């Protein structure tokens, strides 16, 4: 049995499990943990393996990340959960639903895609090299965050949300960041989209260059009965750039009649 990832939890009711992106941690969902808990849910935000106090996994793969997430779902005593995945966390969520669909009652995918880039090794290696170059040059994760976060947001971003995003990214272990980037470029679950049969909400940021609205809209078209929403004025970090609009969209989706939530 692998060591369980660490997580934060608040509230009681149906479990909403939030999976952060590559530059995140459980704190990246701090506004949602409070908001969902006060709306009658048990809000749980994990630290992906290698993040926060979660032990890293070896090898660092989507299979391993999904197994770690499933172990957490079991440890929480849930038959199934609402999975909310942002960016790389949205890829982990897709991996979980591909492997164990019965464990997921509803799916919320934000700022994510069903595959990473072009399936050609050179392009992917160049992406990893470009993202890790500042670390190779001796920059810290906090310095990296100061450059990267402002490039990810839209013009309508809430200043305190942007500060929280920079803070989270500054806390990421550089070797985990490198391992996560290397895993990221291997992801491809496009073939599974038509097999997703749980109510699914896809949230895109108007100015998101990492997971553009057109990519997410196409993804939504491949998932039967899914709902696609584009959030105006924001970029890649929707839940921190516009927390109130984000929370309202998710809570409205969870309140829709559909599968029974426990």
C-alpha positions as a Markdown table, in Angstrom:
| # | Residue | x | y | z |
|---|---|---|---|---|
| 1 | Unk | 0.0 | 0.0 | 0.0 |
| 2 | Unk | 1.5 | 3.3 | -1.0 |
| 3 | Unk | 1.6 | 6.2 | 1.4 |
| 4 | Unk | -1.5 | 8.3 | 1.2 |
| 5 | Unk | -1.2 | 11.8 | -0.2 |
| 6 | Unk | -1.8 | 14.7 | 2.3 |
| 7 | Unk | -4.9 | 16.8 | 1.9 |
| 8 | Unk | -7.0 | 19.5 | 3.5 |
| 9 | Unk | -10.7 | 19.0 | 4.3 |
| 10 | Unk | -13.6 | 21.1 | 5.4 |
| 11 | Unk | -17.4 | 20.7 | 5.8 |
| 12 | Unk | -19.6 | 17.6 | 5.5 |
| 13 | Unk | -21.9 | 16.3 | 2.8 |
| 14 | Unk | -21.1 | 14.8 | -0.6 |
| 15 | Unk | -17.3 | 14.8 | -1.2 |
| 16 | Unk | -15.9 | 17.2 | -3.8 |
| 17 | Unk | -12.2 | 16.3 | -4.3 |
| 18 | Unk | -10.0 | 19.0 | -5.9 |
| 19 | Unk | -6.9 | 18.2 | -7.9 |
| 20 | Unk | -4.5 | 21.1 | -8.5 |
| 21 | Unk | -2.2 | 21.8 | -11.5 |
| 22 | Unk | 1.5 | 21.6 | -11.9 |
| 23 | Unk | 2.3 | 24.9 | -10.1 |
| 24 | Unk | -0.2 | 24.3 | -7.3 |
| 25 | Unk | -0.8 | 22.5 | -4.1 |
| 26 | Unk | -3.9 | 22.2 | -1.8 |
| 27 | Unk | -3.7 | 25.9 | -1.2 |
| 28 | Unk | -4.5 | 26.6 | -4.9 |
| 29 | Unk | -8.1 | 25.6 | -4.0 |
| 30 | Unk | -8.3 | 27.5 | -0.7 |
| 31 | Unk | -11.2 | 29.7 | -1.9 |
| 32 | Unk | -13.2 | 26.7 | -3.1 |
| 33 | Unk | -12.6 | 24.7 | 0.0 |
| 34 | Unk | -14.4 | 27.4 | 2.1 |
| 35 | Unk | -17.1 | 28.1 | -0.5 |
| 36 | Unk | -18.0 | 24.5 | -1.2 |
| 37 | Unk | -17.9 | 23.5 | 2.5 |
| 38 | Unk | -20.3 | 26.4 | 3.3 |
| 39 | Unk | -22.6 | 25.1 | 0.6 |
| 40 | Unk | -23.1 | 21.7 | 2.1 |
| 41 | Unk | -20.2 | 19.7 | 0.7 |
| 42 | Unk | -17.2 | 17.9 | 2.2 |
| 43 | Unk | -14.5 | 19.9 | 0.3 |
| 44 | Unk | -11.2 | 18.1 | 0.0 |
| 45 | Unk | -8.1 | 19.4 | -1.7 |
| 46 | Unk | -5.1 | 17.1 | -2.1 |
| 47 | Unk | -1.4 | 17.7 | -2.4 |
| 48 | Unk | -0.5 | 15.7 | -5.5 |
| 49 | Unk | 2.4 | 13.2 | -4.8 |
| 50 | Unk | 5.6 | 15.2 | -4.4 |
| 51 | Unk | 3.7 | 18.4 | -3.5 |
| 52 | Unk | 3.3 | 19.8 | 0.0 |
| 53 | Unk | 3.9 | 17.0 | 2.5 |
| 54 | Unk | 2.8 | 14.3 | 0.0 |
| 55 | Unk | 5.5 | 11.7 | -0.6 |
| 56 | Unk | 6.7 | 11.6 | -4.2 |
| 57 | Unk | 6.0 | 8.5 | -6.3 |
| 58 | Unk | 8.3 | 6.4 | -8.4 |
| 59 | Unk | 7.9 | 6.3 | -11.4 |
| 60 | Unk | 6.1 | 9.7 | -11.7 |
| 61 | Unk | 3.4 | 8.7 | -14.1 |
| 62 | Unk | -0.3 | 9.4 | -14.7 |
| 63 | Unk | -1.0 | 5.8 | -13.8 |
| 64 | Unk | 0.7 | 6.3 | -10.4 |
| 65 | Unk | -1.0 | 9.6 | -9.8 |
| 66 | Unk | -4.4 | 8.1 | -10.5 |
| 67 | Unk | -3.7 | 5.2 | -8.2 |
| 68 | Unk | -2.7 | 7.6 | -5.5 |
| 69 | Unk | -6.0 | 9.6 | -6.0 |
| 70 | Unk | -8.0 | 6.4 | -5.9 |
| 71 | Unk | -6.3 | 5.4 | -2.6 |
| 72 | Unk | -7.3 | 8.7 | -1.2 |
| 73 | Unk | -10.9 | 8.3 | -2.3 |
| 74 | Unk | -11.0 | 4.9 | -0.6 |
| 75 | Unk | -9.4 | 6.4 | 2.6 |
| 76 | Unk | -12.0 | 9.1 | 2.7 |
| 77 | Unk | -14.6 | 6.3 | 2.9 |
| 78 | Unk | -16.4 | 7.4 | -0.3 |
| 79 | Unk | -18.1 | 5.2 | -2.8 |
| 80 | Unk | -17.6 | 7.9 | -5.3 |
| 81 | Unk | -16.7 | 11.6 | -5.4 |
| 82 | Unk | -17.2 | 14.7 | -7.5 |
| 83 | Unk | -13.7 | 15.2 | -9.1 |
| 84 | Unk | -12.6 | 18.8 | -9.8 |
| 85 | Unk | -9.4 | 18.9 | -11.8 |
| 86 | Unk | -7.5 | 21.9 | -12.9 |
| 87 | Unk | -4.8 | 21.8 | -15.6 |
| 88 | Unk | -2.6 | 18.8 | -14.9 |
| 89 | Unk | -5.1 | 17.9 | -12.1 |
| 90 | Unk | -7.7 | 17.7 | -14.9 |
| 91 | Unk | -5.5 | 15.1 | -16.6 |
| 92 | Unk | -5.3 | 13.1 | -13.4 |
| 93 | Unk | -9.1 | 13.3 | -13.1 |
| 94 | Unk | -9.4 | 12.0 | -16.7 |
| 95 | Unk | -7.0 | 9.2 | -15.9 |
| 96 | Unk | -9.0 | 8.3 | -12.7 |
| 97 | Unk | -12.3 | 8.2 | -14.7 |
| 98 | Unk | -10.7 | 6.1 | -17.4 |
| 99 | Unk | -9.5 | 3.5 | -14.9 |
| 100 | Unk | -12.3 | 3.5 | -12.3 |
| 101 | Unk | -15.4 | 5.3 | -13.7 |
| 102 | Unk | -17.6 | 4.0 | -10.9 |
| 103 | Unk | -15.6 | 6.1 | -8.3 |
| 104 | Unk | -16.6 | 9.4 | -10.0 |
| 105 | Unk | -20.2 | 10.7 | -9.7 |
| 106 | Unk | -19.5 | 14.0 | -11.5 |
| 107 | Unk | -16.5 | 15.5 | -13.2 |
| 108 | Unk | -15.4 | 19.2 | -13.4 |
| 109 | Unk | -12.5 | 19.8 | -15.8 |
| 110 | Unk | -11.0 | 23.3 | -15.8 |
| 111 | Unk | -8.2 | 24.7 | -18.0 |
| 112 | Unk | -7.2 | 21.2 | -19.1 |
| 113 | Unk | -7.0 | 19.1 | -22.3 |
| 114 | Unk | -7.3 | 15.5 | -23.2 |
| 115 | Unk | -3.7 | 15.3 | -24.5 |
| 116 | Unk | -0.5 | 17.3 | -24.3 |
| 117 | Unk | 0.7 | 19.0 | -27.4 |
| 118 | Unk | 1.9 | 17.0 | -30.4 |
| 119 | Unk | 2.9 | 13.4 | -29.9 |
| 120 | Unk | 6.4 | 14.1 | -31.2 |
| 121 | Unk | 9.3 | 13.6 | -28.8 |
| 122 | Unk | 11.4 | 16.6 | -29.9 |
| 123 | Unk | 8.6 | 19.2 | -29.4 |
| 124 | Unk | 7.9 | 17.7 | -26.0 |
| 125 | Unk | 11.6 | 17.7 | -25.0 |
| 126 | Unk | 11.8 | 21.4 | -26.1 |
| 127 | Unk | 8.8 | 22.3 | -23.9 |
| 128 | Unk | 10.3 | 20.6 | -20.8 |
| 129 | Unk | 13.7 | 22.2 | -21.5 |
| 130 | Unk | 12.1 | 25.7 | -21.9 |
| 131 | Unk | 10.1 | 25.4 | -18.7 |
| 132 | Unk | 13.0 | 24.1 | -16.6 |
| 133 | Unk | 15.7 | 26.4 | -18.1 |
| 134 | Unk | 15.2 | 29.1 | -15.4 |
| 135 | Unk | 15.8 | 26.4 | -12.7 |
| 136 | Unk | 18.9 | 25.2 | -14.5 |
| 137 | Unk | 20.1 | 28.8 | -14.5 |
| 138 | Unk | 19.8 | 28.8 | -10.7 |
| 139 | Unk | 16.4 | 30.6 | -10.4 |
| 140 | Unk | 14.2 | 29.5 | -7.5 |
| 141 | Unk | 10.6 | 28.3 | -8.0 |
| 142 | Unk | 9.4 | 31.6 | -6.4 |
| 143 | Unk | 11.3 | 33.6 | -9.1 |
| 144 | Unk | 9.9 | 31.3 | -11.8 |
| 145 | Unk | 6.4 | 32.0 | -10.4 |
| 146 | Unk | 6.9 | 35.7 | -10.7 |
| 147 | Unk | 7.6 | 35.3 | -14.4 |
| 148 | Unk | 5.1 | 32.5 | -15.3 |
| 149 | Unk | 1.9 | 33.4 | -13.3 |
| 150 | Unk | 1.5 | 36.8 | -14.9 |
| 151 | Unk | 1.7 | 35.1 | -18.3 |
| 152 | Unk | -1.1 | 32.7 | -17.4 |
| 153 | Unk | -3.8 | 35.2 | -16.3 |
| 154 | Unk | -6.5 | 37.3 | -18.1 |
| 155 | Unk | -7.1 | 41.0 | -17.7 |
| 156 | Unk | -9.9 | 40.5 | -15.2 |
| 157 | Unk | -7.9 | 38.5 | -12.7 |
| 158 | Unk | -8.4 | 39.3 | -9.0 |
| 159 | Unk | -5.1 | 40.6 | -7.6 |
| 160 | Unk | -5.2 | 38.5 | -4.4 |
| 161 | Unk | -5.9 | 35.3 | -6.4 |
| 162 | Unk | -2.8 | 36.0 | -8.5 |
| 163 | Unk | -0.7 | 36.5 | -5.4 |
| 164 | Unk | -2.0 | 33.2 | -4.0 |
| 165 | Unk | -1.1 | 31.5 | -7.3 |
| 166 | Unk | 2.4 | 32.9 | -7.1 |
| 167 | Unk | 2.7 | 31.8 | -3.5 |
| 168 | Unk | 1.6 | 28.2 | -4.3 |
| 169 | Unk | 4.0 | 27.9 | -7.3 |
| 170 | Unk | 6.9 | 29.2 | -5.1 |
| 171 | Unk | 6.3 | 26.3 | -2.7 |
| 172 | Unk | 6.6 | 23.6 | -5.3 |
| 173 | Unk | 9.7 | 21.4 | -5.0 |
| 174 | Unk | 11.8 | 22.0 | -8.1 |
| 175 | Unk | 12.6 | 18.3 | -8.7 |
| 176 | Unk | 8.8 | 17.5 | -8.4 |
| 177 | Unk | 8.1 | 20.3 | -10.9 |
| 178 | Unk | 10.6 | 18.8 | -13.4 |
| 179 | Unk | 9.1 | 15.2 | -12.9 |
| 180 | Unk | 5.6 | 16.5 | -13.3 |
| 181 | Unk | 6.5 | 18.3 | -16.6 |
| 182 | Unk | 8.1 | 15.2 | -17.9 |
| 183 | Unk | 4.9 | 13.2 | -17.1 |
| 184 | Unk | 2.7 | 16.0 | -18.5 |
| 185 | Unk | 4.0 | 15.7 | -22.0 |
| 186 | Unk | 3.2 | 11.9 | -22.1 |
| 187 | Unk | -0.6 | 12.5 | -21.5 |
| 188 | Unk | -3.1 | 11.3 | -24.1 |
| 189 | Unk | -6.6 | 10.2 | -23.1 |
| 190 | Unk | -8.4 | 11.5 | -26.2 |
| 191 | Unk | -9.7 | 8.0 | -27.0 |
| 192 | Unk | -11.5 | 7.8 | -23.7 |
| 193 | Unk | -13.6 | 11.0 | -24.0 |
| 194 | Unk | -16.6 | 9.1 | -25.6 |
| 195 | Unk | -16.5 | 6.7 | -22.7 |
| 196 | Unk | -17.0 | 9.3 | -20.1 |
| 197 | Unk | -20.6 | 8.8 | -19.0 |
| 198 | Unk | -20.8 | 10.9 | -15.8 |
| 199 | Unk | -22.2 | 14.4 | -15.8 |
| 200 | Unk | -19.3 | 16.6 | -16.8 |
| 201 | Unk | -18.7 | 20.4 | -16.7 |
| 202 | Unk | -15.8 | 21.9 | -18.7 |
| 203 | Unk | -14.7 | 25.4 | -17.7 |
| 204 | Unk | -12.5 | 27.4 | -20.0 |
| 205 | Unk | -10.9 | 30.8 | -19.4 |
| 206 | Unk | -11.4 | 33.2 | -22.3 |
| 207 | Unk | -7.7 | 34.2 | -22.3 |
| 208 | Unk | -6.3 | 30.7 | -21.5 |
| 209 | Unk | -3.3 | 29.9 | -23.8 |
| 210 | Unk | -2.5 | 26.6 | -22.1 |
| 211 | Unk | -5.9 | 25.1 | -22.6 |
| 212 | Unk | -7.7 | 27.5 | -25.1 |
| 213 | Unk | -11.5 | 27.6 | -25.1 |
| 214 | Unk | -11.6 | 26.1 | -28.6 |
| 215 | Unk | -9.6 | 23.0 | -27.4 |
| 216 | Unk | -12.0 | 22.6 | -24.4 |
| 217 | Unk | -15.1 | 23.1 | -26.5 |
| 218 | Unk | -13.9 | 20.4 | -28.9 |
| 219 | Unk | -13.3 | 18.2 | -25.8 |
| 220 | Unk | -16.8 | 18.9 | -24.6 |
| 221 | Unk | -18.2 | 17.8 | -27.9 |
| 222 | Unk | -16.6 | 14.4 | -27.5 |
| 223 | Unk | -18.1 | 13.9 | -24.0 |
| 224 | Unk | -21.8 | 13.0 | -24.4 |
| 225 | Unk | -24.2 | 15.3 | -22.5 |
| 226 | Unk | -21.4 | 17.5 | -21.1 |
| 227 | Unk | -21.7 | 21.2 | -20.4 |
| 228 | Unk | -19.1 | 23.7 | -21.6 |
| 229 | Unk | -18.7 | 27.2 | -20.1 |
| 230 | Unk | -16.3 | 29.9 | -21.1 |
| 231 | Unk | -15.4 | 32.4 | -18.4 |
| 232 | Unk | -14.9 | 36.0 | -19.6 |
| 233 | Unk | -11.9 | 38.1 | -18.7 |
| 234 | Unk | -9.8 | 35.3 | -17.1 |
| 235 | Unk | -6.9 | 33.1 | -18.2 |
| 236 | Unk | -5.6 | 29.7 | -17.1 |
| 237 | Unk | -6.2 | 30.1 | -13.3 |
| 238 | Unk | -10.0 | 30.5 | -13.4 |
| 239 | Unk | -10.7 | 29.4 | -9.8 |
| 240 | Unk | -8.2 | 32.0 | -8.4 |
| 241 | Unk | -8.7 | 34.8 | -11.0 |
| 242 | Unk | -12.5 | 34.8 | -10.6 |
| 243 | Unk | -13.4 | 32.7 | -7.6 |
| 244 | Unk | -17.0 | 33.8 | -7.2 |
| 245 | Unk | -17.9 | 33.2 | -10.8 |
| 246 | Unk | -16.0 | 29.9 | -10.7 |
| 247 | Unk | -17.7 | 28.7 | -7.5 |
| 248 | Unk | -21.1 | 29.7 | -8.8 |
| 249 | Unk | -20.6 | 27.7 | -12.0 |
| 250 | Unk | -19.5 | 24.6 | -10.2 |
| 251 | Unk | -22.2 | 24.8 | -7.5 |
| 252 | Unk | -24.9 | 25.3 | -10.1 |
| 253 | Unk | -23.7 | 22.3 | -11.9 |
| 254 | Unk | -23.6 | 20.2 | -8.7 |
| 255 | Unk | -27.2 | 21.3 | -7.9 |
| 256 | Unk | -28.5 | 20.0 | -11.2 |
| 257 | Unk | -30.6 | 16.8 | -11.1 |
| 258 | Unk | -28.6 | 13.8 | -12.1 |
| 259 | Unk | -26.8 | 11.0 | -10.4 |
| 260 | Unk | -27.4 | 10.9 | -6.7 |
| 261 | Unk | -24.5 | 12.2 | -4.8 |
| 262 | Unk | -23.4 | 10.6 | -1.6 |
